[in-house]
Amino acid sequence: MKLLLNMRFFENIYIISGFVNSYLIERDTYCILIDAGMSKKAKKIIQALKEQFPSKPLKAIFVTHAHQDHTAGLKTLVELYNSEVISHKKERSYIMKTEEFPTRGGLSGFLFKLLDKIVAIPACNVDKVVEDNEIIHGLKVLHLPGHTLGTIALEDIETQALFCNDIINTNKEGTKILPPEKNYALDYEQAIKSSIKMFQTTKPKVILPGHGSPILEPEESIKLYLGEYSKV
């Protein structure tokens, strides 16, 4: 299935697709957002909230990790909705800009730091930090370092939807799980190990990545991924 349009999963999960996928989750009296995306994505998120969940406030925003493409739109949304910002404790200082984001060496690390200075993403306060296996707003936190120190996945307890952010990628057709992007991982080998751990400790009914298309029936794709990358 090639994802062309924003759509719903399980009635309560809405994807705002793009270079970075953002996800709105509906609860009884409020909504949650997973990843704000780039600054332009904020307008799409605001529009989606008005159209899909007009009577429910955006209570919380989860930041799966502090890379620019997942946080540039954060400040706009927080100022508009006064949302609680939630991240792993190891990402907090980078989101708040009190510490310089660590990057891998070489050209990719240099370009990452250069982009960070050019884009100049505003600092944003983190209201709550979470740790591995903590459950908050109906989501189980999985701390899976490698892509960054404090990268997290989130598992929706009710639906078993798995929000993977950049721990893995998927293809545009939504048929294959791909490894994390090597050029942007702080520790690629650890990132691979974290992706394997994620699939060994969960049984997702749908995989919702940060980049790529959702995989609606992921059991076979997970088996193929584990078979290939458990040997790495």
LINKAPE-V766930 format. One record per residue. N is the residue number from 0. PHI is phi in whole degrees, -180 to 180 (NA if undefined). NEAR is the number of other ideal C-beta (glycine too) atoms within 12 Angstrom. D_FIRST is the distance of its C-alpha to the first C-alpha in Angstrom with 1 decimal. Layout:
N:PHI:NEAR:D_FIRST
N:PHI:NEAR:D_FIRST
This chain:
0:NA:20:0.0
1:-85:15:3.8
2:-83:26:6.2
3:-109:13:9.1
4:-127:15:11.3
5:-63:24:13.0
6:-157:26:12.3
7:-103:24:14.0
8:-129:33:13.6
9:57:22:16.6
10:72:14:18.3
11:-106:24:20.1
12:-121:39:17.5
13:-125:34:16.4
14:-95:41:14.4
15:-110:40:16.1
16:-78:30:13.8
17:159:30:15.4
18:-55:24:17.0
19:-115:37:17.7
20:-83:42:15.7
21:-111:49:18.3
22:-131:48:18.1
23:-100:47:20.5
24:-120:44:21.6
25:-92:32:23.8
26:-111:24:26.9
27:-58:15:29.8
28:-125:13:31.7
29:-157:25:29.8
30:-123:38:26.6
31:-125:40:25.6
32:-117:53:23.7
33:-110:45:22.2
34:70:50:22.8
35:-84:53:24.2
36:75:41:22.7
37:-73:28:24.8
38:-60:24:27.5
39:-67:21:25.6
40:-67:35:22.9
41:-57:34:25.8
42:-63:21:26.0
43:-67:32:22.4
44:-67:43:23.0
45:-61:29:26.2
46:-65:19:24.8
47:-63:34:22.0
48:-63:32:24.9
49:-65:19:26.9
50:-83:16:24.4
51:-94:28:22.7
52:-136:30:25.6
53:-64:14:28.7
54:-105:14:31.2
55:-121:24:30.1
56:-72:24:31.2
57:-86:40:29.3
58:-77:31:31.3
59:-145:34:29.9
60:-126:46:27.8
61:-88:52:26.7
62:-108:55:26.8
63:-71:48:25.0
64:-167:46:27.0
65:-93:45:29.2
66:-60:42:27.6
67:-57:37:28.0
68:-73:34:24.3
69:-111:44:24.1
70:-129:46:27.5
71:-62:33:28.6
72:-90:37:27.9
73:-63:49:29.4
74:-60:26:33.0
75:-59:28:32.2
76:-70:41:30.4
77:-64:31:33.1
78:-67:19:35.9
79:-78:21:34.4
80:-108:29:33.5
81:55:16:35.8
82:-76:36:33.0
83:-76:29:33.8
84:-100:37:32.3
85:-126:38:31.4
86:-150:45:30.9
87:-68:38:32.0
88:-61:25:35.7
89:-80:30:35.2
90:-104:41:33.2
91:-56:31:35.6
92:-65:24:38.1
93:-77:34:35.5
94:-69:42:34.0
95:-84:27:37.5
96:62:24:38.6
97:-93:15:41.6
98:-147:16:40.6
99:-73:15:39.1
100:-68:33:35.6
101:-74:25:36.0
102:-134:28:34.1
103:-70:26:34.0
104:-79:14:36.6
105:81:14:36.4
106:-63:12:34.9
107:-64:19:31.7
108:-67:20:33.8
109:-62:15:36.1
110:-65:18:33.4
111:-63:29:31.9
112:-66:20:35.4
113:-64:15:36.0
114:-63:21:32.8
115:-61:24:33.9
116:-76:15:37.2
117:-69:12:36.0
118:-71:19:33.4
119:53:14:35.9
120:-68:30:33.7
121:-69:22:36.1
122:-67:22:37.0
123:-140:33:35.9
124:-69:25:37.5
125:-104:32:35.8
126:-84:23:37.1
127:-144:24:36.1
128:-107:27:35.3
129:-126:33:33.6
130:-129:21:33.8
131:-57:25:31.9
132:74:20:31.3
133:-71:24:32.5
134:-113:17:30.9
135:-144:28:30.9
136:54:32:29.4
137:78:28:27.7
138:-116:34:25.9
139:-91:30:27.0
140:-86:35:27.6
141:-119:36:26.9
142:-80:33:29.0
143:-135:43:27.3
144:-69:35:29.4
145:138:36:28.8
146:-64:47:26.6
147:-140:42:29.4
148:-65:30:32.3
149:-114:39:31.0
150:-61:45:27.2
151:-129:46:25.9
152:-105:46:22.8
153:-133:48:22.8
154:-112:38:22.1
155:-73:35:22.1
156:-61:22:24.8
157:-70:21:24.0
158:-104:26:20.2
159:64:24:19.9
160:-73:37:17.1
161:-115:43:17.7
162:-92:47:17.9
163:-97:47:18.2
164:42:51:18.9
165:-102:43:19.9
166:-65:48:20.9
167:-136:45:17.8
168:-124:34:15.1
169:-134:37:11.5
170:-80:23:9.9
171:-66:19:7.9
172:-82:18:4.8
173:68:30:5.4
174:-123:23:7.2
175:-141:25:10.7
176:-88:39:13.3
177:-113:31:15.7
178:-71:35:19.3
179:-61:43:20.8
180:-70:29:22.0
181:-64:22:25.4
182:-66:21:27.0
183:-111:34:26.6
184:-84:35:27.4
185:-65:34:31.0
186:-141:23:31.1
187:-63:25:28.4
188:-62:20:29.7
189:-67:25:30.0
190:-62:37:26.4
191:-62:32:25.2
192:-61:25:27.5
193:-67:38:26.2
194:-65:44:22.6
195:-66:29:23.8
196:-59:25:26.0
197:-58:43:23.2
198:-79:35:21.3
199:-78:19:24.7
200:-112:21:25.8
201:-134:31:22.8
202:-132:17:20.6
203:-69:37:17.6
204:-89:24:15.5
205:-154:34:12.8
206:-104:46:12.8
207:-119:48:13.1
208:-86:45:14.1
209:-75:47:16.4
210:-133:35:14.6
211:109:36:11.0
212:-103:33:7.8
213:-57:41:8.3
214:-109:36:8.0
215:-81:25:8.6
216:-128:16:10.7
217:-88:33:12.2
218:-55:20:15.5
219:-69:16:15.0
220:-63:32:13.5
221:-65:32:16.6
222:-59:17:18.9
223:-65:18:18.0
224:-65:35:18.4
225:-63:26:21.7
226:-63:15:22.8
227:-83:20:22.5
228:-99:28:23.6
229:-67:18:26.2
230:-89:9:28.4
231:-69:18:28.3
